[in-house]
Amino acid sequence: MGIASDHQSFVHQVTISPEVTSRGVNRAVIAELVRMYRQSHLNGRLPAYDGSKSLYTAGPLPFTSKTFEITLQDEEETFGGGQVAPRRDRLFRVVIKFAARADLHHLAMFLAGRQPDAPQEALQVLDIVLRELPTARYSPVSRSFYSPNLGKRQRLGDGLESWRGFYQSIRPTQMGLSLNIDMSSTAFIEPLPVIEFVAQLLCRDISVRPLSDSDRVKIKKALRGIKVEVTHRGNMRRKYRISGLTSQATRELSFPVDEHGTVKTVVQYFVETYGFNIQHTTLPCLQVGNQQRPNYLPMEVCKIVEGQRYSKRLNEKQITALLKVTCQRPQEREKDIMQTVHQNAYYKDPYAQEFGIKIDEQLASVEARVLPPPRLKYHDSGREKDVLPRVGQWNMMNKKMVNGGRVSHWTCINFSRSVQDNAARIFCHELAIMCQISGMNFAPEPVLPPLTARPEHVERALKARYQDAMNIIRPQGRELDLLIVILPDNNGSLYGDLKRICETDLGLVSQCCLTKHVFKMSKQYLANVALKINVKVGGRNTVLVDALSRRIPLVSDRPTIIFGADVTHPHPGEDSSPSIAAVVASQDWPEITKYAGLVSAQAHRQELIQDLFKVCQDPQRGTVTGGMVKELLISFKRATGQKPQRIIFYRDGVSEGQFYQVLLFELDAIRKACASLEPNYQPPVTFVVVQKRHHTRLFANNHNDSRTVDRSGNILPGTVVDSKICHPTEFDFYLCSHAGIQGTSRPAHYHVLWDENKFTADELQTLTNNLCYTYARCTRSVSIVPPAYYAHLAAFRARFYMEPDTSDSGSVVSGACGPPQGPARSTRAFGNVPVRPLPALKENVKRVMFYC
């Protein structure tokens, strides 16, 4: 996209009183102001508005400050068919005051690579200008726009539907300014009558039997905050926002109708006032007022207003339905993107014209390279001692794990009612044989035969069976190496409870298998489970041939530790749950395939990892240092006998706006952790942010060229792009390291924020791509570098460790300054809310890849 060279932007501060929180109302006020005063007071200018406090114009306004009075007619009381009911007029006072000039000279300097940091204000102005038109046409959600007219709506179940739309943002790139467009879908609440919505939510006819307490909770949770319109007043569709449900049924509700305390029932009032007979009198009413002025509406006179996005967590069924809608082959997606750009007709956009913005409607053409796959080493006793993957995949046929783990003592617990003892025994036997064939030293018989237990007795059953097994093997000085668990296909909280008890209480690694797989018992499934078991008991599945022959630049020449780190935040709607940080680090060199992991809870939605380095005061020992980096550096030294002389840190889950905040805080913590081990110990650090959640899509120039696409029509694994669409001055690249299966592959974006190891682009791209072939859980290259992937798995696992009764309160670490003395101490987090520590991982669990 281009901007006229003589273009100037002026920023004005907007104050609207009375103040409203709704951007929609603010926009309506400013739209009315522009309609009335554009030609007179605004000098003919067409301003762009951000919906809040800033207004932008493409030239000066004829005043530095001016006050306007704007009257808006309340849209909440309109008749259909153009008739207007007597409605409330709302008066607003708007002050527009000149604030500054947006400096576009800096932007030009930055794009030319002559200035290091992006002028955010100038980029923001252009972004807002191009959002004006779609904001008026469609439903804006963050940086995307949705509409029922942009594609077919699809039902997602439970009163939700998906709307199609597009993502749009302006990005500074090496080509100058670029417009990033991508297709998108999200969930909206179906504009159903409330009665129908509730029936869908509960999956039953609600007139048959009364609502249970859990039904009411579910309805209240789903409806709170939703806007409805009434249908019992003809064309007068007044809108209300639901604040809750009444505790009584509609037939029991009454309210005062005048000052004398005359009371009427809701049923009576509706008959007398509107001639409306309420049918569902046993259902509660919707509360749409506040505590001071309660206002009750029977469910059957309310319909959900169209265009409300559903921002809470979707269930499995809804996620599957949404993925089905969004999953598009590359060719279709490219066509839709082009059509969207054409439909948006930027060349006719009056705002773009006003600000001198021109957009090229063709996709940017970029050069790409395809990196070769690495050769992988397997055990010499197998028929195939190594393998060269083809199109991002290979298999275990005729191969044995390079380091098979040992499982001498194991047992099985079955929580599935439909799996008989004999079936459980046969399954375990087949799995043991597969582990042996794959190269593990796996005892064919369990310590004890499979035990069948009920899910609600999970803790009792686990502890009792563990004790029984230990009573047999402890006298020989042995430990229980593995627990195999058979779970029902839908097992609710059972999986999480089981992992919590095994990993933080018993110190036991476990492998869970679903009932459907136990019955099917496919060889492919058993082989995949064997891969997971091997790394959980300390084995290695495969190793890069180049690692063994010491041929990896800047890794093989001296002891190098590779970290992966991620923070996962609670789902929207869970306002008080902590965020969870996980850090993993390689524990073998030169192989770099085994990663130990630590987890820690921290303040809600805190992005910086708080426990990378910690300082505590201990009454006996004085100042004590600790934290996750220090603990992992120590365990690397213990495992390899050497101190790391290089650190490569892959950090997942950081948005662009927080790059440098995260870098400053976390690089400092890594440095302090190193210095706490030895005064002058400062190994060079390379800090790389990994992003998967972006909207850049790469399409092959020719969709039918087998040299550039795989069978799914996606670009080949190993495709790397590091020019044109990348940052004007910084070291970043897009790498598609995996083969597409369905839909359009999303390349990972790697942004090198700090590099003391002085990697060339080629060296870091090759290392990253090669590491993607060492992921333990499958024989495919994966889409993000394994240490980042493992950190994500470990953080996800740690969610299950929060005690059930506290998962809504707050929660910190297993990599703390030594074990807490006495009961777990809580750490004060941001906002001074105590965050309760996670239960500590047992030492033997920490050392292996328990999270796989």
Secondary structure, DSSP 8 states (H G I E B T S, - for coil): -EE-TT--EEEEEEEEES--S-HHHHHHHHHHHHHHHTTTTTTT---EE-SSSEEEESS--S-SEEEEEEEEE-GGGB-STT-B-S--EEEEEEEEEEEEEE-HHHHHHHHTTSSSS--HHHHHHHHHHHHHHHHHHSEEETTEEEETTSS--EEEETTEEEEEEEEEEEEEETTEEEEEEEEEEEEEE---BHHHHHHHHHTS-TTTS---HHHHHHHHHHHTT-EEEE-SSTT---EEE--EEEEEEGGG-EEE-STT--EEEHHHHHHHHH----S-TTSEEEE-S-SSS--EEEGGGEEE-S--B--S---HHHHHHHHHHH---HHHHHHHHHHHHHHHTGGG-HHHHHTTEE---S------EE-----EE--TTSS-SEE--BTTB---TT---SB--EE-SEEEEE--TTS-HHHHHHHHHHHHHHHHHTT-EE-SS-SS--EE--GGGHHHHHHHHHHHHHHHHGGGT----EEEEEE-SS-TTHHHHHHHHIIIII---EEEEEHHHHHH--HHHHHHHHHHHHHHTT-BS-EEHHHHTT-STTTSSS-EEEEEEEEE---TT--S--EEEEEEEE--TTT---EEEEEEEESTT--S-TTSSEEEEETTTEEEEE-HHHHHHHHHHHHHSS--SEEEEEEES--GGGHHHHHHHHHHHHHHHHHHHSTT----EEEEEEE---------SSTT-TTTB-TTS-B-TTEEE-SSSS-SSSEEEEEE-S---SS----EEEEEEEETT---HHHHHHHHHHHTT--TTSSB--SS-HHHHHHHHHHHHHGGGS-GGGTTS----SSSSSS-SSS---EE-GGG-EE-------HHHHTTTTT-
